[in-house]
Amino acid sequence: MNKMIITLIVSAFLLTTFALPTFAACSMCGTKPAATEKIVNKECPVMGGRVDKDTPYTLEYKGKRIGFCCASCVDAFDANPENYEHKLEKVNKQQKT
């Protein structure tokens, strides 16, 4: 029983240390490192959290690169962007003033 618990702990550590960062920037799942296009928002349109300029959690929407605070926000936005579009418009207006 103790060997099984230790194995699970070590496996979880290895997975979070080495595998998950690889998936965070996976182009197959819609998230990409912000490298070529500038992110147009500083606030996550889903949760309202701060978005760093070099966040790996981005999505292209209507020709613009949108940044998010985490991967789950990318998924939520991608599933139903119309729910969050008004937040993007509000943020863009605030940033212009």
N, C-alpha and C positions, 0 to 999 in steps of 0.2 A: 504494500500500500504506500509506503514512504517513497519507494522508487518511482511509483506512478505519479505522485504529487510533484516530486522533484523534476521528473521528465516534463510534466505539463508546465511547470514554472519556467524551465529552461526553454522549452519550445515557444512559449508566449513571449519571452524576452527576445529570442532570436527573430521571431516574426515581426515584432514591433520595431526592432532595431534595424533590420535589414530589408525586409520585404515591403512593409507599408510605405516607407518613403518612395519606393519605386512606383507604387500605384498612385501616389498623390499627384504625380505629374504625368499620368497616363493619357495619351491622346485618344485612346480607344474609348475611354469613359467620359470624355468631354472636358477634362481639366488639363490645362497646359501651363507650363511656367510662363510668366509674363516676360517675354523677351523682346519681341519685335514691335508689338503694338502697345501704345500707352493705354492704361486703364482709365476709363472716363469717370469713375466714381471713387469716392473716398469712404463711403459708407455702404455696408452690405444691404442690398435691397430686400433681403429676406429677414434677417435678424436685427439689422441696424447696427451691427458691430463695425469697428474700424477695419478698413481694408488697407493693407500695406501695398506700396507700389510694386513690390516684387513678389506678391502672393502667387502661389502656384494654382490657386483656385480661381480660374477665369473661364469665361464662356463668351463666344461671339454672339451678339444679338443685334439684329438690324444694322449690321455693318460696324458695330462698335464693340470694343473689348470691355466686358463688365467684370469687375472683381468681386470676390466673395470672401467671407471670413473663414469658411470651412467647406469641406467637400459635401456635406449634407445640404448646405444652402445652394450649392451648384445644382444638385439633384432636384431640390424643391423648385428652384426657378425654372430649370429645364423642363420639368413636368408640366408647369402651367405658368408661363411667363406673363400672361395677361394679368394675373393676380398681383404682380409686383411692378408692372410697367409704370403705374402712377407714382410709385416711390422713386423710381429712376428720374422721372420728369421733375419731381420736387427737389431732389438732390442736385440735379443739373442747374436748376434755377438758382438755388442757394449758392452754388459754387461760382456762378457768373457774376453775382453781386458782391 
